[in-house]
Amino acid sequence: MDVTQYIHDIKAYRQQAEQFDDDSPGGMIRKIQLLTQAHTLMGRVSAYMDGQYKRIYASRKNTFAAVKAANTKDKITTAELAIIELREQEAEAYEKMQLWRNEFTSLTEHLHELRLRLRIDLNMGGGGA
């Protein structure tokens, strides 16, 4: 999975979507199509970031356990010192995970709104109920 390419594509889809007008049904349909493509990629990026966070978390826990099991006088302090960098990596991964999770949720809500508005516009314009 090339996350960097996905992120680039997401930005491109969102920029393209912003070019379309919400006031015309055709523009709104195209906007929904582009944002749906971005949404699909966001789901993949979000899942990848979740996995990254979990892998770093597991690495931290494993390192802590391995260092703690070693024969040293102050096992806890030695283990805590051994995982300082992993804690930083874990925090960064958690931040990215939350960012992409929030972006995914936000775009989901925006797509629902656009689809509802389109449905209302088409029903009003077509004269049907």
N, C-alpha and C positions, 0 to 999 in steps of 0.2 A: 504494500500500500504506500503510495507516494502522497503523504499528507500535505507536503508543501504544494504540490500541484493541485490537490483538492482545494486547499485554501485559496490559491490563486484563482481557480475556476469559480469558487463561491463568490469572490469579490467581483469577478467579471460578470457573472449572472446578475448579481444585485445591481451593478452599475447599469447594465443593459435594461433591467426592469424599471429603473428610475426614469428612463427615457420615455416610457409610455404613460399616457394620460389615464387617470382614473375615471374621467368623465365619459369616455366612450367605451361601449361594450367590447369592441375589438381590441382596444388598447389594454383594457382590463384583463381580457382573456390571455393576451400575450404576456402580460406582466405576471399573471398567475402561473403560466407555463414556465417562465424563467425562474420565478421564485421557488417553484416546485422542484426544479432541477437543483437549485442551490440547497434547498431543504434536504434533498436526498443525500447530497454530499456532506452537509452539516451533520446528518445522522452518523455517517461513517467516521467523520473527524471526531465527533463527540464520543463514539464508542472506542476509537483508538486512544483518545486522551484518558478515558476511564481505565483502559488497559494499562497505559503507561503509569498512571498513578498506582494501580494495584501492584504492578511489577516492582516499582520503587519501594512501596510499602513492604512487600514481601522481602525484598533485599535488606531493608533496614532491620526487620524483625529477625531474619536469619543471621545477619552480622552480629546483632546484639546477643543472640543466643550463643553463637560460636565463641565470641570473645568472653562472655560471661562464664562459659564452660571451661575456659583456660584456667590454669593454676596461677592465679595472681592474688595478692593480698586484698586489694579492693576491687572485687569483680564488677560491681555495679558501676563505679566511676570509670573504670577502664572501658567497660562496654559502652557507656554513654558517650565517652570521648571518641570511641571508634565510629560512632554513627552520626556525628555532627554534620558531615557533608551530606549524608543520605537524608537527614531530616530537612536540610535546605532543598535538596532535589525533590523530596516528597511534597514540600510546601508549594514549590513552583508547579509541579505536576497537578496538584490539587487545584491550584488557581486556574490553570489551563482547562482542566476538566470541568470546573464550574462555569467558566466563561463559555465554553462550547455547549454545555448543557443548557445554559440560559439563552444563548443565541438560538439554539434549536427550538426551545419552547416559545420564545418570542416570535420566531418566524412562523411556527405552527399557528399561533393565535392570529397573526397578521394574515396568513393565507385563509383561515376560516372567515375572517372579516371580509376580505376581498371576494371570496366565493359567495358569501351571503349578500353582499352589495350587488354583485353581478346578477345573482338570481332575482333580487328585488327589481333591479333595473330592467332586466329582460321581461319580467312579468308585467311591469308597468308599461313598458314600451310596446309590448305585444298585445296589451289589452286583456290578457288572460288572468285568471285568478290562481 
